[in-house]
Amino acid sequence: MQWHTNLRLPEPIGVPERHWRLAIDDDGRIAALEPLAAGTSASGHNWQGDWLSPAGVDLQINGGLGLPFPELQLAQLPRLLELLDLLWRDGVEAIAPTLVTCGVESLRQSLAVLAEAGRQHRPGRCRLLGAHLEGPFLAPEKRGAHPREHLCAPSLAELERRISGFEDGIALVTLAPELPGAEEVIAALRQRGVVVSLGHSAADERAARLAYQQGVGMITHCFNAMAGLHHRAPGPVGALLGSPPVALGVIADGIHIAPAMAALLQRLFPEQVVLVSDALAPYGLPPGTYPWDQRSIAVADGTCRLEDGTLAGTTLTLLDGVVRLAGWTGAVGAAIRSATVLPRQVLGDQRSLTQQLLGVDFQHTLRWHQSPGAPLAWQRNG
């Protein structure tokens, strides 16, 4: 056994941080995690209070290396695998590849390519979870960068047109729950174990609260393409108070949501903020202008916009968001947790963090360090 000591785990806000030690067995896996009594020390490699976490899980990423996930072709499979290798190097263990609103045939072709890529997974490569369908059941007035011509009213028939034969490959669906027909679609998705997220929605507080009661378990890119938090119209975020727990997808780039609002969300809902990258196809490429369906997007300073200025996404890594959120709030453990632990809970993994870590290859975990006056930094262990 090899021992490491004096490390921290990412705890929620309000939970006193403890120091731990861990043991790594001869196969390189975490065999034990033991809390240290306050003021005590133990033999082993001293982490000096650095944090240990699993790698990241991104529930909203739209492409990368020039590949938009809704337009995948089988010939692009090698490039897709290259992107998954890049994501692994960027500290991301798994993604829910996000397919924004597009034509039915394009969607089904992309799902087929993603399924084949999943069959070619190997250790040391980012894993493909079920897809995240962001659309087409969205409110037209809140569609943002989604093409109007491919939106449609929610119905079981339209859902089946898109996912028939791929039901096991869907993890998350974003829709506008206030639309007629949405309640039936929500019920069908929940019965299949699919997480339903409120997004691109005109729902007011009352409609959002009803949606949470019906099983909607997440908000997609919180505050974007929906009503804000107004003192006389609390909207979907205000409806969270008194509702079942709902995960809040947050893009921590400082553009989609102001740093103060991100900090406020984490203070109000410390175990519900889940960081996402919302990265688009130019992820991993230099700034410039790139094609996107029949349009183009301009990339500058990690932000993607349509030609008319509409905000479309980012090219930032998921762990960039952790660094920024930690800098805005000072709650390092909670920021790490929001991109590594809580996304797993959204998808149903309710094990404690120690249970999640036991048995994991130590080289697949992350070490986080913060020097005085410097931003948070991470590296893979090993």
Stockholm file with secondary structure:
# STOCKHOLM 1.0

chainA/1-382         MQWHTNLRLPEPIGVPERHWRLAIDDDGRIAALEPLAAGTSASGHNWQGDWLSPAGVDLQINGGLGLPFPELQLAQLPRLLELLDLLWRDGVEAIAPTLVTCGVESLRQSLAVLAEAGRQHRPGRCRLLGAHLEGPFLAPEKRGAHPREHLCAPSLAELERRISGFEDGIALVTLAPELPGAEEVIAALRQRGVVVSLGHSAADERAARLAYQQGVGMITHCFNAMAGLHHRAPGPVGALLGSPPVALGVIADGIHIAPAMAALLQRLFPEQVVLVSDALAPYGLPPGTYPWDQRSIAVADGTCRLEDGTLAGTTLTLLDGVVRLAGWTGAVGAAIRSATVLPRQVLGDQRSLTQQLLGVDFQHTLRWHQSPGAPLAWQRNG
#=GR chainA/1-382 SS CEEEEEEECCCCTTSCCCEEEEEECTTSBEEEEEECCTTCCCSSEECTTCEEECCEEEEEECEETTEEGGGCCGGGHHHHHHHHHHHHHTTEEEEEEEEESCCHHHHHHHHHHHHHHHHTCCTTSCEECSEEEECSSCCGGGCTTSCGGGCCCCCHHHHHHHHTTCGGGEEEEEECTTSTTHHHHHHHHHHTTCEEEECSCCCCHHHHHHHHHHTCCEESSTTTTSCCCCSSCCHHHHTTTTSSCCEEEECCSSSSSCHHHHHHHHHHSTTTEEECCCBCTTTTSCSEEEEETTEEEEEETTEEEETTCCEEEECCCHHHHHHHHHHHHSCHHHHHHHHHTHHHHHTTCCCCHHHHHTTSBGGGSEEEECCTTSCCEEEECC
#=GC SS_cons         CEEEEEEECCCCTTSCCCEEEEEECTTSBEEEEEECCTTCCCSSEECTTCEEECCEEEEEECEETTEEGGGCCGGGHHHHHHHHHHHHHTTEEEEEEEEESCCHHHHHHHHHHHHHHHHTCCTTSCEECSEEEECSSCCGGGCTTSCGGGCCCCCHHHHHHHHTTCGGGEEEEEECTTSTTHHHHHHHHHHTTCEEEECSCCCCHHHHHHHHHHTCCEESSTTTTSCCCCSSCCHHHHTTTTSSCCEEEECCSSSSSCHHHHHHHHHHSTTTEEECCCBCTTTTSCSEEEEETTEEEEEETTEEEETTCCEEEECCCHHHHHHHHHHHHSCHHHHHHHHHTHHHHHTTCCCCHHHHHTTSBGGGSEEEECCTTSCCEEEECC
//
